[in-house]
Amino acid sequence: MARPSIVLADEPTGNLDSHSSAEVLGLLRALSDEDGTAVVMVTHDPAAARYGSRELHLVDGRARAVDAALPAEP
């Protein structure tokens, strides 16, 4: 079986039930933790985003780390 160095996952749990979603997210996390595969996941689901080791949000067209301070509203 191929061992990719990166996996790009666009809404990997979009149409799945909660049990199947947890399985898929667990597999993606295991790929990262056990095989060192970089997993880049795009999602609108905050629960899915928490599976990552790093979470970024797009704010006004810019990627921001979740723990980074967001600019104040004008």
N, CA, C and O atoms as a printed pandas DataFrame, in Angstrom:
     atom_number atom_name residue_name chain_id  residue_number  x_coord  y_coord  z_coord
0              1         N          MET        A               1    0.839   -1.168    0.000
1              2        CA          MET        A               1    0.000    0.000    0.000
2              3         C          MET        A               1    0.892    1.242    0.000
3              4         O          MET        A               1    1.912    1.281    0.688
4              5         N          ALA        A               2    0.509    2.234   -0.760
5              6        CA          ALA        A               2    1.271    3.482   -0.842
6              7         C          ALA        A               2    1.198    4.234    0.482
7              8         O          ALA        A               2    0.182    4.196    1.175
8              9         N          ARG        A               3    2.273    4.909    0.818
9             10        CA          ARG        A               3    2.342    5.738    2.025
10            11         C          ARG        A               3    2.578    7.180    1.595
11            12         O          ARG        A               3    3.724    7.610    1.467
12            13         N          PRO        A               4    1.494    7.931    1.372
13            14        CA          PRO        A               4    1.667    9.311    0.909
14            15         C          PRO        A               4    2.292   10.172    2.007
15            16         O          PRO        A               4    2.115    9.905    3.196
16            17         N          SER        A               5    3.020   11.200    1.596
17            18        CA          SER        A               5    3.592   12.112    2.585
18            19         C          SER        A               5    2.583   13.181    2.991
19            20         O          SER        A               5    2.735   13.824    4.030
20            21         N          ILE        A               6    1.541   13.371    2.160
21            22        CA          ILE        A               6    0.505   14.359    2.466
22            23         C          ILE        A               6   -0.848   13.847    1.971
23            24         O          ILE        A               6   -0.940   13.228    0.912
24            25         N          VAL        A               7   -1.885   14.112    2.744
25            26        CA          VAL        A               7   -3.263   13.797    2.363
26            27         C          VAL        A               7   -4.047   15.100    2.409
27            28         O          VAL        A               7   -4.036   15.801    3.420
28            29         N          LEU        A               8   -4.726   15.421    1.319
29            30        CA          LEU        A               8   -5.596   16.595    1.261
30            31         C          LEU        A               8   -7.033   16.109    1.379
31            32         O          LEU        A               8   -7.495   15.337    0.538
32            33         N          ALA        A               9   -7.736   16.546    2.400
33            34        CA          ALA        A               9   -9.091   16.062    2.675
34            35         C          ALA        A               9  -10.059   17.242    2.710
35            36         O          ALA        A               9  -10.027   18.056    3.633
36            37         N          ASP        A              10  -10.911   17.326    1.706
37            38        CA          ASP        A              10  -11.892   18.407    1.613
38            39         C          ASP        A              10  -13.235   17.905    2.126
39            40         O          ASP        A              10  -13.896   17.106    1.461
40            41         N          GLU        A              11  -13.636   18.363    3.290
41            42        CA          GLU        A              11  -14.890   17.952    3.940
42            43         C          GLU        A              11  -15.019   16.421    3.979
43            44         O          GLU        A              11  -15.996   15.875    3.466
44            45         N          PRO        A              12  -14.050   15.728    4.580
45            46        CA          PRO        A              12  -14.072   14.260    4.546
46            47         C          PRO        A              12  -15.251   13.630    5.273
47            48         O          PRO        A              12  -15.546   12.454    5.057
48            49         N          THR        A              13  -15.926   14.379    6.124
49            50        CA          THR        A              13  -17.059   13.826    6.876
50            51         C          THR        A              13  -18.372   14.496    6.510
51            52         O          THR        A              13  -19.364   14.346    7.224
52            53         N          GLY        A              14  -18.393   15.222    5.424
53            54        CA          GLY        A              14  -19.535   16.048    5.048
54            55         C          GLY        A              14  -20.878   15.353    5.019
55            56         O          GLY        A              14  -21.863   15.932    5.478
56            57         N          ASN        A              15  -20.966   14.141    4.502
57            58        CA          ASN        A              15  -22.255   13.454    4.374
58            59         C          ASN        A              15  -22.321   12.175    5.198
59            60         O          ASN        A              15  -23.086   11.264    4.880
60            61         N          LEU        A              16  -21.524   12.109    6.248
61            62        CA          LEU        A              16  -21.470   10.890    7.047
62            63         C          LEU        A              16  -22.230   11.050    8.358
63            64         O          LEU        A              16  -22.392   12.157    8.871
64            65         N          ASP        A              17  -22.692    9.917    8.890
65            66        CA          ASP        A              17  -23.295    9.937   10.221
66            67         C          ASP        A              17  -22.182   10.111   11.256
67            68         O          ASP        A              17  -21.002   10.009   10.919
68            69         N          SER        A              18  -22.544   10.370   12.494
69            70        CA          SER        A              18  -21.549   10.694   13.517
70            71         C          SER        A              18  -20.574    9.548   13.780
71            72         O          SER        A              18  -19.391    9.795   14.016
72            73         N          HIS        A              19  -21.045    8.306   13.745
73            74        CA          HIS        A              19  -20.160    7.158   13.973
74            75         C          HIS        A              19  -19.130    7.038   12.851
75            76         O          HIS        A              19  -17.938    6.872   13.111
76            77         N          SER        A              20  -19.591    7.120   11.614
77            78        CA          SER        A              20  -18.679    7.025   10.469
78            79         C          SER        A              20  -17.711    8.202   10.440
79            80         O          SER        A              20  -16.541    8.039   10.094
80            81         N          SER        A              21  -18.196    9.386   10.801
81            82        CA          SER        A              21  -17.328   10.566   10.858
82            83         C          SER        A              21  -16.192   10.351   11.844
83            84         O          SER        A              21  -15.036   10.649   11.542
84            85         N          ALA        A              22  -16.516    9.835   13.020
85            86        CA          ALA        A              22  -15.490    9.587   14.034
86            87         C          ALA        A              22  -14.467    8.570   13.543
87            88         O          ALA        A              22  -13.275    8.707   13.818
88            89         N          GLU        A              23  -14.922    7.554   12.818
89            90        CA          GLU        A              23  -13.998    6.555   12.270
90            91         C          GLU        A              23  -13.043    7.180   11.263
91            92         O          GLU        A              23  -11.835    6.956   11.327
92            93         N          VAL        A              24  -13.580    7.960   10.339
93            94        CA          VAL        A              24  -12.749    8.603    9.314
94            95         C          VAL        A              24  -11.744    9.549    9.962
95            96         O          VAL        A              24  -10.565    9.537    9.611
96            97         N          LEU        A              25  -12.204   10.362   10.900
97            98        CA          LEU        A              25  -11.307   11.306   11.567
98            99         C          LEU        A              25  -10.234   10.578   12.369
99           100         O          LEU        A              25   -9.087   11.021   12.426
100          101         N          GLY        A              26  -10.601    9.478   12.979
101          102        CA          GLY        A              26   -9.624    8.662   13.699
102          103         C          GLY        A              26   -8.569    8.086   12.774
103          104         O          GLY        A              26   -7.389    8.042   13.120
104          105         N          LEU        A              27   -8.994    7.642   11.594
105          106        CA          LEU        A              27   -8.039    7.113   10.612
106          107         C          LEU        A              27   -7.089    8.201   10.120
107          108         O          LEU        A              27   -5.889    7.964    9.980
108          109         N          LEU        A              28   -7.621    9.387    9.861
109          110        CA          LEU        A              28   -6.765   10.490    9.423
110          111         C          LEU        A              28   -5.770   10.861   10.519
111          112         O          LEU        A              28   -4.601   11.124   10.237
112          113         N          ARG        A              29   -6.229   10.882   11.756
113          114        CA          ARG        A              29   -5.340   11.204   12.875
114          115         C          ARG        A              29   -4.254   10.140   13.023
115          116         O          ARG        A              29   -3.095   10.465   13.280
116          117         N          ALA        A              30   -4.630    8.864   12.858
117          118        CA          ALA        A              30   -3.657    7.776   12.952
118          119         C          ALA        A              30   -2.614    7.878   11.844
119          120         O          ALA        A              30   -1.433    7.620   12.077
120          121         N          LEU        A              31   -3.045    8.254   10.638
121          122        CA          LEU        A              31   -2.080    8.459    9.549
122          123         C          LEU        A              31   -1.029    9.475    9.956
123          124         O          LEU        A              31    0.160    9.292    9.698
124          125         N          SER        A              32   -1.470   10.526   10.580
125          126        CA          SER        A              32   -0.561   11.583   11.011
126          127         C          SER        A              32    0.329   11.115   12.161
127          128         O          SER        A              32    1.550   11.259   12.102
128          129         N          ASP        A              33   -0.271   10.567   13.185
129          130        CA          ASP        A              33    0.471   10.186   14.386
130          131         C          ASP        A              33    1.412    9.004   14.166
131          132         O          ASP        A              33    2.546    9.014   14.644
132          133         N          GLU        A              34    0.944    7.993   13.446
133          134        CA          GLU        A              34    1.709    6.756   13.319
134          135         C          GLU        A              34    2.636    6.732   12.113
135          136         O          GLU        A              34    3.725    6.163   12.182
136          137         N          ASP        A              35    2.217    7.340   11.014
137          138        CA          ASP        A              35    3.005    7.277    9.785
138          139         C          ASP        A              35    3.707    8.587    9.460
139          140         O          ASP        A              35    4.515    8.641    8.532
140          141         N          GLY        A              36    3.411    9.638   10.208
141          142        CA          GLY        A              36    4.032   10.928    9.932
142          143         C          GLY        A              36    3.481   11.619    8.703
143          144         O          GLY        A              36    4.112   12.528    8.164
144          145         N          THR        A              37    2.309   11.198    8.257
145          146        CA          THR        A              37    1.672   11.805    7.092
146          147         C          THR        A              37    1.096   13.166    7.471
147          148         O          THR        A              37    0.441   13.306    8.504
148          149         N          ALA        A              38    1.342   14.163    6.632
149          150        CA          ALA        A              38    0.728   15.476    6.845
150          151         C          ALA        A              38   -0.699   15.410    6.314
151          152         O          ALA        A              38   -0.914   15.062    5.153
152          153         N          VAL        A              39   -1.658   15.738    7.144
153          154        CA          VAL        A              39   -3.062   15.735    6.745
154          155         C          VAL        A              39   -3.549   17.180    6.765
155          156         O          VAL        A              39   -3.527   17.843    7.802
156          157         N          VAL        A              40   -3.987   17.653    5.603
157          158        CA          VAL        A              40   -4.560   18.992    5.491
158          159         C          VAL        A              40   -6.047   18.797    5.242
159          160         O          VAL        A              40   -6.450   18.306    4.187
160          161         N          MET        A              41   -6.857   19.183    6.214
161          162        CA          MET        A              41   -8.297   18.968    6.130
162          163         C          MET        A              41   -9.016   20.313    6.118
163          164         O          MET        A              41   -8.719   21.202    6.916
164          165         N          VAL        A              42   -9.954   20.440    5.210
165          166        CA          VAL        A              42  -10.819   21.618    5.142
166          167         C          VAL        A              42  -12.200   21.177    5.600
167          168         O          VAL        A              42  -12.745   20.197    5.091
168          169         N          THR        A              43  -12.765   21.899    6.559
169          170        CA          THR        A              43  -14.068   21.510    7.080
170          171         C          THR        A              43  -14.811   22.720    7.634
171          172         O          THR        A              43  -14.209   23.717    8.032
172          173         N          HIS        A              44  -16.126   22.604    7.649
173          174        CA          HIS        A              44  -16.969   23.598    8.315
174          175         C          HIS        A              44  -17.393   23.091    9.691
175          176         O          HIS        A              44  -18.060   23.804   10.440
176          177         N          ASP        A              45  -17.008   21.869   10.020
177          178        CA          ASP        A              45  -17.421   21.215   11.258
178          179         C          ASP        A              45  -16.382   21.453   12.363
179          180         O          ASP        A              45  -15.281   20.907   12.294
180          181         N          PRO        A              46  -16.712   22.254   13.372
181          182        CA          PRO        A              46  -15.751   22.529   14.448
182          183         C          PRO        A              46  -15.278   21.265   15.170
183          184         O          PRO        A              46  -14.125   21.193   15.595
184          185         N          ALA        A              47  -16.151   20.276   15.311
185          186        CA          ALA        A              47  -15.752   19.033   15.974
186          187         C          ALA        A              47  -14.692   18.308   15.156
187          188         O          ALA        A              47  -13.750   17.752   15.720
188          189         N          ALA        A              48  -14.833   18.307   13.843
189          190        CA          ALA        A              48  -13.837   17.673   12.979
190          191         C          ALA        A              48  -12.521   18.435   13.031
191          192         O          ALA        A              48  -11.451   17.827   13.026
192          193         N          ALA        A              49  -12.592   19.739   13.081
193          194        CA          ALA        A              49  -11.374   20.558   13.112
194          195         C          ALA        A              49  -10.546   20.278   14.360
195          196         O          ALA        A              49   -9.320   20.385   14.321
196          197         N          ARG        A              50  -11.188   19.925   15.456
197          198        CA          ARG        A              50  -10.468   19.667   16.704
198          199         C          ARG        A              50   -9.631   18.390   16.658
199          200         O          ARG        A              50   -8.798   18.177   17.539
200          201         N          TYR        A              51   -9.829   17.544   15.661
201          202        CA          TYR        A              51   -9.014   16.341   15.534
202          203         C          TYR        A              51   -7.588   16.672   15.111
203          204         O          TYR        A              51   -6.684   15.856   15.288
204          205         N          GLY        A              52   -7.385   17.836   14.565
205          206        CA          GLY        A              52   -6.055   18.213   14.085
206          207         C          GLY        A              52   -5.125   18.640   15.203
207          208         O          GLY        A              52   -5.560   18.983   16.302
208          209         N          SER        A              53   -3.842   18.612   14.904
209          210        CA          SER        A              53   -2.860   19.081   15.877
210          211         C          SER        A              53   -2.713   20.596   15.812
211          212         O          SER        A              53   -2.171   21.221   16.723
212          213         N          ARG        A              54   -3.198   21.167   14.734
213          214        CA          ARG        A              54   -3.163   22.622   14.563
214          215         C          ARG        A              54   -4.441   23.028   13.842
215          216         O          ARG        A              54   -4.854   22.377   12.882
216          217         N          GLU        A              55   -5.060   24.097   14.306
217          218        CA          GLU        A              55   -6.316   24.550   13.709
218          219         C          GLU        A              55   -6.154   25.983   13.221
219          220         O          GLU        A              55   -5.726   26.869   13.961
220          221         N          LEU        A              56   -6.505   26.184   11.965
221          222        CA          LEU        A              56   -6.462   27.511   11.361
222          223         C          LEU        A              56   -7.857   27.887   10.899
223          224         O          LEU        A              56   -8.626   27.028   10.468
224          225         N          HIS        A              57   -8.183   29.158   10.988
225          226        CA          HIS        A              57   -9.440   29.683   10.449
226          227         C          HIS        A              57   -9.099   30.710    9.392
227          228         O          HIS        A              57   -8.108   31.431    9.506
228          229         N          LEU        A              58   -9.925   30.773    8.363
229          230        CA          LEU        A              58   -9.777   31.835    7.377
230          231         C          LEU        A              58  -10.594   33.030    7.848
231          232         O          LEU        A              58  -11.803   32.923    8.055
232          233         N          VAL        A              59   -9.935   34.156    8.013
233          234        CA          VAL        A              59  -10.580   35.388    8.456
234          235         C          VAL        A              59  -10.201   36.478    7.467
235          236         O          VAL        A              59   -9.032   36.845    7.350
236          237         N          ASP        A              60  -11.191   36.989    6.763
237          238        CA          ASP        A              60  -10.943   38.039    5.770
238          239         C          ASP        A              60   -9.844   37.645    4.787
239          240         O          ASP        A              60   -8.984   38.454    4.437
240          241         N          GLY        A              61   -9.889   36.388    4.350
241          242        CA          GLY        A              61   -8.939   35.914    3.347
242          243         C          GLY        A              61   -7.561   35.562    3.877
243          244         O          GLY        A              61   -6.660   35.274    3.088
244          245         N          ARG        A              62   -7.373   35.576    5.180
245          246        CA          ARG        A              62   -6.070   35.256    5.773
246          247         C          ARG        A              62   -6.213   34.091    6.751
247          248         O          ARG        A              62   -7.193   33.998    7.491
248          249         N          ALA        A              63   -5.222   33.210    6.738
249          250        CA          ALA        A              63   -5.214   32.093    7.676
250          251         C          ALA        A              63   -4.729   32.581    9.034
251          252         O          ALA        A              63   -3.697   33.244    9.136
252          253         N          ARG        A              64   -5.482   32.246   10.070
253          254        CA          ARG        A              64   -5.128   32.639   11.443
254          255         C          ARG        A              64   -5.167   31.397   12.330
255          256         O          ARG        A              64   -6.114   30.613   12.276
256          257         N          ALA        A              65   -4.141   31.232   13.134
257          258        CA          ALA        A              65   -4.150   30.152   14.112
258          259         C          ALA        A              65   -5.254   30.437   15.120
259          260         O          ALA        A              65   -5.477   31.592   15.485
260          261         N          VAL        A              66   -5.939   29.411   15.568
261          262        CA          VAL        A              66   -7.059   29.595   16.484
262          263         C          VAL        A              66   -6.612   30.279   17.763
263          264         O          VAL        A              66   -7.352   31.094   18.314
264          265         N          ASP        A              67   -5.421   29.966   18.246
265          266        CA          ASP        A              67   -4.972   30.576   19.491
266          267         C          ASP        A              67   -4.359   31.961   19.290
267          268         O          ASP        A              67   -4.013   32.633   20.261
268          269         N          ALA        A              68   -4.221   32.392   18.028
269          270        CA          ALA        A              68   -3.681   33.725   17.762
270          271         C          ALA        A              68   -4.768   34.769   17.989
271          272         O          ALA        A              68   -5.946   34.525   17.726
272          273         N          ALA        A              69   -4.368   35.898   18.465
273          274        CA          ALA        A              69   -5.332   36.983   18.689
274          275         C          ALA        A              69   -5.842   37.498   17.355
275          276         O          ALA        A              69   -5.062   37.776   16.445
276          277         N          LEU        A              70   -7.133   37.620   17.249
277          278        CA          LEU        A              70   -7.728   38.158   16.032
278          279         C          LEU        A              70   -7.760   39.675   16.135
279          280         O          LEU        A              70   -7.893   40.225   17.228
280          281         N          PRO        A              71   -7.638   40.343   15.008
281          282        CA          PRO        A              71   -7.665   41.805   15.061
282          283         C          PRO        A              71   -9.019   42.313   15.550
283          284         O          PRO        A              71  -10.055   41.696   15.301
284          285         N          ALA        A              72   -8.994   43.422   16.233
285          286        CA          ALA        A              72  -10.231   44.030   16.736
286          287         C          ALA        A              72  -11.060   44.540   15.577
287          288         O          ALA        A              72  -10.527   44.933   14.539
288          289         N          GLU        A              73  -12.366   44.529   15.764
289          290        CA          GLU        A              73  -13.271   45.069   14.747
290          291         C          GLU        A              73  -13.054   46.570   14.638
291          292         O          GLU        A              73  -12.851   47.235   15.654
292          293         N          PRO        A              74  -13.093   47.122   13.420
293          294        CA          PRO        A              74  -12.912   48.575   13.263
294          295         C          PRO        A              74  -14.075   49.363   13.838
295          296         O          PRO        A              74  -14.075   50.593   13.784
